[in-house]
Amino acid sequence: MQESAESSGGRVVGRLHTSDQTARVTTFELFFDLVYVFAFTQVTGLMAETHSAFGILQALIVLGLLWWTWVSYCWLANQAPADQPVMRVGMSLAMIAVFVIGLTVPEAYDDLEGGLGGPLVLAVAYTVVRLIHGVLYLVAAGDDRALRRQVLITEAVAMAPAATALLVGALIGGPAQTWIWLGAFLYDFVVTYVSSRGGGAWRIYSPAHWSERHGLVVILALGESIVAIGVGVAQEAIDWAIIVGAALAVTLAILSWSAYFTRIAIDSTSTIAMALRMPTLTAPRSATRWFASQAWDAHDHHRIPSTASPPSTLWILFPSAIRCVTWVNAKT
């Protein structure tokens, strides 16, 4: 992991250093990811409380919204190291907003009596997270006009309408809220994907950072699952149902780790190693755009591990499955 932006050797844009191919994940990024681990835990609880397909869909929508913001900040930290003062301040504010989202997850669809409206608070906090991301990305883009234009297009065409729909859905409430939020998430995802096809003007300065960041969040999520297993049944009288359920849950966590780190992570490392040896990638910006196109192609071919790809999304869903299995066994 990298401890200082100055040591990365990247270009200086305004008050920020950009990353280079040697950049690695900073400790602040790991700290930043902890609020997402908490939020994932809350989604797990929301999923465990329902026994209907509609309830599972509601939980997956919230998970999708969280996942989408996390991916956005992953791209941002690859553009400019996260341990710089401006990045730290902005991402710290985003951490607070994500933590608020996590606290509000249990009220995402059913507002509790008293206090503020849960769904509206969640939608507003989500919008704040996205706005902070957009501002930081514009600062990090510096004199890169193509990247600044890409960020502005994404914010105006994809993020703004989606955030507005989330706010409207929260105000309407009821079953309509679920479908409006689902539409908002899909709209944001599809429009961003289409406008960024082939990498767009996005940059991936350090493929190693990109791969490492996704691997570390998988470790954090699986680690949270192990903790949740113990906390979930620690107050229950031990019996065979709990022992078997815990064993199955831990086995599922191990299989999840194995599936990711012995297949996808290895494939991505090979792709990165090949890319770094390509003689055609001599111009810095041509290289960063090529890496970005590979990251977007992960949607289809899964050559770089990204939570933007369906298999990697499953690794985030496994903790939910683990806790659901443990919860069911603890109740039997």
C-alpha positions as CSV (number, residue, x, y, z in Angstrom):
1,M,0.0,0.0,0.0
2,Q,1.1,3.5,-0.7
3,E,1.4,6.1,2.0
4,S,2.0,9.4,0.3
5,A,0.9,11.0,-2.9
6,E,4.2,12.8,-3.4
7,S,6.0,9.5,-3.7
8,S,3.8,8.3,-6.5
9,G,5.6,10.5,-9.1
10,G,2.4,11.5,-10.8
11,R,1.7,14.8,-12.6
12,V,0.6,17.8,-10.6
13,V,-2.8,19.2,-11.6
14,G,-3.8,22.3,-9.6
15,R,-3.2,21.2,-6.0
16,L,-3.4,17.5,-6.7
17,H,-0.9,14.9,-7.9
18,T,-2.3,12.4,-10.3
19,S,-1.4,8.7,-10.0
20,D,1.0,6.8,-12.1
21,Q,1.5,3.1,-12.9
22,T,3.3,2.5,-9.5
23,A,0.4,3.8,-7.4
24,R,-1.1,1.4,-4.8
25,V,-4.0,1.5,-2.4
26,T,-3.6,4.0,0.4
27,T,-4.5,3.3,4.0
28,F,-7.0,6.1,3.8
29,E,-8.9,4.2,1.1
30,L,-9.1,1.2,3.4
31,F,-10.4,3.4,6.2
32,F,-12.9,4.9,3.7
33,D,-14.1,1.4,2.8
34,L,-15.1,0.6,6.4
35,V,-18.2,2.7,6.2
36,Y,-19.3,0.7,3.1
37,V,-18.7,-2.5,5.0
38,F,-21.1,-1.2,7.7
39,A,-23.6,-0.2,5.0
40,F,-23.3,-3.7,3.4
41,T,-24.0,-5.2,6.9
42,Q,-27.2,-3.1,7.1
43,V,-28.3,-4.3,3.7
44,T,-27.7,-7.8,4.9
45,G,-30.0,-7.2,7.9
46,L,-32.6,-5.7,5.6
47,M,-32.5,-8.8,3.4
48,A,-32.6,-11.2,6.4
49,E,-35.8,-9.6,7.7
50,T,-37.8,-10.4,4.5
51,H,-38.9,-13.7,3.2
52,S,-40.3,-12.4,-0.1
53,A,-38.9,-11.9,-3.5
54,F,-40.0,-8.3,-3.4
55,G,-38.2,-7.7,-0.2
56,I,-35.0,-9.2,-1.6
57,L,-35.4,-6.9,-4.7
58,Q,-35.6,-3.9,-2.4
59,A,-32.5,-4.9,-0.5
60,L,-30.6,-5.5,-3.8
61,I,-31.6,-2.0,-5.1
62,V,-30.0,-0.4,-2.0
63,L,-27.0,-2.6,-2.4
64,G,-26.7,-1.6,-6.0
65,L,-26.8,2.1,-5.1
66,L,-24.1,1.6,-2.5
67,W,-22.0,-0.5,-5.0
68,W,-22.3,2.2,-7.7
69,T,-21.0,4.9,-5.4
70,W,-18.1,2.8,-4.2
71,V,-17.1,2.0,-7.8
72,S,-17.2,5.7,-8.5
73,Y,-14.8,6.5,-5.7
74,C,-12.5,3.7,-6.7
75,W,-12.1,5.3,-10.1
76,L,-11.5,8.7,-8.4
77,A,-8.7,7.4,-6.2
78,N,-7.0,5.9,-9.2
79,Q,-7.1,9.3,-10.9
80,A,-5.6,11.0,-7.8
81,P,-4.2,9.4,-4.7
82,A,-6.6,9.6,-1.8
83,D,-4.1,10.7,0.9
84,Q,-3.8,14.2,-0.4
85,P,-5.5,17.0,1.7
86,V,-8.2,17.9,-0.8
87,M,-9.1,14.3,-1.4
88,R,-9.1,13.5,2.3
89,V,-11.4,16.3,3.2
90,G,-13.9,15.5,0.3
91,M,-13.8,11.7,1.0
92,S,-14.2,12.3,4.7
93,L,-17.4,14.2,4.0
94,A,-18.5,11.4,1.7
95,M,-17.8,8.9,4.5
96,I,-20.2,10.7,6.8
97,A,-22.9,10.7,4.1
98,V,-22.3,7.0,3.5
99,F,-22.5,6.3,7.2
100,V,-25.8,8.1,7.3
101,I,-27.0,5.9,4.4
102,G,-26.0,2.8,6.4
103,L,-27.9,4.1,9.4
104,T,-31.0,4.7,7.3
105,V,-31.0,1.4,5.4
106,P,-33.5,-0.3,7.9
107,E,-35.9,2.6,7.1
108,A,-35.2,2.6,3.3
109,Y,-38.7,1.6,2.5
110,D,-40.6,1.6,5.8
111,D,-40.2,4.8,7.7
112,L,-40.2,4.4,11.5
113,E,-42.4,6.6,13.6
114,G,-40.7,9.8,14.9
115,G,-37.7,11.4,13.5
116,L,-37.0,12.3,9.9
117,G,-38.3,10.4,6.9
118,G,-35.9,7.5,6.4
119,P,-36.3,7.1,2.6
120,L,-35.8,10.8,2.0
121,V,-32.8,11.0,4.3
122,L,-31.2,8.0,2.4
123,A,-31.9,9.6,-1.0
124,V,-30.5,13.0,0.1
125,A,-27.4,11.4,1.6
126,Y,-26.8,9.4,-1.6
127,T,-27.1,12.6,-3.7
128,V,-24.5,14.3,-1.4
129,V,-22.1,11.3,-1.9
130,R,-22.5,11.6,-5.7
131,L,-22.1,15.4,-5.7
132,I,-18.9,15.3,-3.6
133,H,-17.6,12.7,-6.0
134,G,-18.3,14.8,-9.0
135,V,-16.6,17.9,-7.5
136,L,-13.5,16.0,-6.5
137,Y,-13.3,14.4,-9.9
138,L,-13.4,17.8,-11.6
139,V,-10.6,19.0,-9.3
140,A,-8.6,15.8,-9.9
141,A,-9.1,16.2,-13.7
142,G,-7.1,19.4,-13.7
143,D,-6.2,20.5,-17.2
144,D,-7.5,17.3,-18.8
145,R,-10.3,18.8,-20.8
146,A,-11.6,15.5,-22.2
147,L,-11.9,14.0,-18.7
148,R,-13.6,17.2,-17.3
149,R,-16.1,17.0,-20.2
150,Q,-16.7,13.3,-19.4
151,V,-17.3,14.0,-15.8
152,L,-19.7,16.9,-16.5
153,I,-21.7,14.8,-19.0
154,T,-22.0,11.9,-16.5
155,E,-23.1,14.3,-13.8
156,A,-25.6,16.1,-15.9
157,V,-27.0,13.3,-18.0
158,A,-26.8,10.2,-15.7
159,M,-26.4,11.3,-12.1
160,A,-28.7,14.3,-11.9
161,P,-31.8,12.6,-13.3
162,A,-31.2,9.4,-11.3
163,A,-30.8,11.4,-8.0
164,T,-33.9,13.4,-8.8
165,A,-35.9,10.1,-9.3
166,L,-34.6,8.8,-6.0
167,L,-35.8,11.9,-4.2
168,V,-39.2,11.7,-6.0
169,G,-39.5,8.0,-5.1
170,A,-38.7,8.7,-1.5
171,L,-41.5,11.3,-1.4
172,I,-44.1,9.1,-3.1
173,G,-43.3,6.0,-0.9
174,G,-45.2,2.7,-1.1
175,P,-44.6,0.1,-3.8
176,A,-44.0,2.8,-6.4
177,Q,-40.8,3.8,-4.5
178,T,-39.2,0.5,-5.2
179,W,-39.8,0.6,-8.9
180,I,-38.8,4.2,-9.2
181,W,-35.6,3.5,-7.3
182,L,-34.9,0.5,-9.5
183,G,-35.5,2.6,-12.6
184,A,-33.2,5.3,-11.3
185,F,-30.4,2.9,-10.6
186,L,-30.7,1.2,-14.0
187,Y,-30.9,4.5,-15.8
188,D,-27.7,5.8,-14.1
189,F,-25.9,2.6,-14.8
190,V,-26.9,2.2,-18.4
191,V,-26.4,5.9,-19.4
192,T,-23.0,6.0,-17.7
193,Y,-22.0,2.7,-19.3
194,V,-23.1,3.8,-22.8
195,S,-21.5,7.2,-22.6
196,S,-18.2,5.6,-21.4
197,R,-18.2,2.7,-23.8
198,G,-14.6,1.8,-24.7
199,G,-13.4,3.7,-21.7
200,G,-14.7,7.1,-22.8
201,A,-12.3,9.8,-21.5
202,W,-11.9,8.1,-18.1
203,R,-8.4,7.3,-17.0
204,I,-6.9,4.3,-15.2
205,Y,-3.4,5.4,-14.3
206,S,-2.5,2.4,-12.2
207,P,-4.0,-1.0,-13.1
208,A,-2.3,-2.5,-10.1
209,H,-4.2,-0.1,-7.8
210,W,-7.4,-0.9,-9.6
211,S,-6.9,-4.6,-9.1
212,E,-5.7,-4.3,-5.5
213,R,-8.5,-2.0,-4.4
214,H,-11.2,-4.4,-5.5
215,G,-9.5,-7.4,-3.9
216,L,-9.2,-5.6,-0.6
217,V,-12.8,-4.6,-0.5
218,V,-13.7,-8.3,-1.0
219,I,-11.5,-9.2,1.9
220,L,-13.2,-6.5,4.1
221,A,-16.6,-7.7,3.1
222,L,-15.8,-11.4,3.8
223,G,-14.1,-10.4,7.1
224,E,-17.3,-8.6,8.1
225,S,-19.3,-11.7,7.3
226,I,-17.1,-13.8,9.7
227,V,-17.7,-11.2,12.4
228,A,-21.4,-11.0,11.7
229,I,-21.6,-14.8,12.0
230,G,-20.2,-14.8,15.5
231,V,-22.2,-11.8,16.7
232,G,-25.4,-13.2,15.2
233,V,-25.4,-16.3,17.3
234,A,-23.1,-15.5,20.2
235,Q,-26.1,-14.9,22.5
236,E,-27.8,-18.2,21.6
237,A,-27.3,-21.5,23.4
238,I,-24.9,-23.5,21.3
239,D,-26.5,-26.5,19.6
240,W,-26.0,-28.6,16.5
241,A,-28.1,-26.4,14.3
242,I,-25.9,-23.4,15.1
243,I,-22.7,-25.4,14.7
244,V,-23.8,-26.8,11.3
245,G,-25.1,-23.4,10.2
246,A,-21.9,-21.6,11.2
247,A,-19.7,-24.3,9.5
248,L,-21.7,-23.9,6.3
249,A,-21.5,-20.1,6.4
250,V,-17.7,-20.1,7.0
251,T,-17.3,-22.7,4.2
252,L,-19.3,-20.4,1.8
253,A,-17.0,-17.5,2.8
254,I,-13.9,-19.6,2.0
255,L,-15.4,-20.7,-1.3
256,S,-16.1,-17.0,-2.1
257,W,-12.5,-16.1,-1.3
258,S,-11.2,-19.0,-3.4
259,A,-13.4,-18.2,-6.4
260,Y,-12.2,-14.6,-6.5
261,F,-8.6,-14.8,-5.6
262,T,-7.6,-18.0,-7.3
263,R,-9.4,-17.2,-10.6
264,I,-10.5,-13.6,-11.3
265,A,-7.6,-11.9,-9.4
266,I,-5.0,-14.1,-11.1
267,D,-6.5,-13.4,-14.6
268,S,-6.5,-9.7,-14.0
269,T,-2.8,-9.8,-12.8
270,S,-1.9,-11.5,-16.1
271,T,-3.8,-8.9,-18.1
272,I,-2.1,-6.1,-16.2
273,A,1.4,-7.6,-16.7
274,M,0.7,-8.0,-20.4
275,A,-0.5,-4.4,-20.7
276,L,2.5,-3.0,-19.0
277,R,4.8,-4.8,-21.5
278,M,3.0,-3.4,-24.5
279,P,5.4,-1.2,-26.4
280,T,2.5,0.8,-28.0
281,L,1.4,2.3,-24.6
282,T,4.2,4.8,-24.4
283,A,2.2,8.0,-24.3
284,P,0.8,8.4,-20.7
285,R,-2.7,9.4,-21.7
286,S,-3.0,6.8,-24.4
287,A,-2.0,4.2,-21.8
288,T,-4.5,5.5,-19.2
289,R,-7.3,5.5,-21.7
290,W,-6.4,2.0,-22.8
291,F,-6.5,0.8,-19.2
292,A,-9.8,2.5,-18.8
293,S,-11.2,0.7,-21.8
294,Q,-10.1,-2.6,-20.3
295,A,-11.8,-1.7,-17.1
296,W,-15.1,-0.9,-18.9
297,D,-14.7,-4.1,-21.0
298,A,-14.7,-6.0,-17.6
299,H,-18.5,-5.5,-17.8
300,D,-18.5,-8.0,-20.6
301,H,-15.4,-10.1,-20.4
302,H,-14.4,-9.9,-16.7
303,R,-10.7,-9.6,-17.5
304,I,-10.1,-7.1,-14.7
305,P,-11.8,-7.7,-11.3
306,S,-14.3,-4.9,-10.9
307,T,-17.4,-4.5,-8.8
308,A,-18.7,-3.2,-12.1
309,S,-18.7,-6.8,-13.4
310,P,-21.5,-9.3,-12.5
311,P,-19.2,-12.0,-11.0
312,S,-17.6,-9.4,-8.7
313,T,-21.0,-8.2,-7.6
314,L,-21.6,-11.8,-6.5
315,W,-18.6,-11.6,-4.1
316,I,-20.3,-8.6,-2.5
317,L,-23.6,-10.5,-2.3
318,F,-22.0,-13.6,-0.7
319,P,-21.8,-11.9,2.7
320,S,-25.6,-11.3,2.5
321,A,-26.1,-15.0,1.7
322,I,-23.8,-16.0,4.6
323,R,-25.6,-13.9,7.2
324,C,-29.0,-15.1,5.9
325,V,-28.0,-18.7,6.2
326,T,-26.7,-18.1,9.7
327,W,-29.8,-16.2,10.7
328,V,-32.1,-19.0,9.5
329,N,-30.0,-21.7,11.3
330,A,-30.0,-19.6,14.5
331,K,-33.7,-19.5,14.5
332,T,-34.2,-23.2,14.1
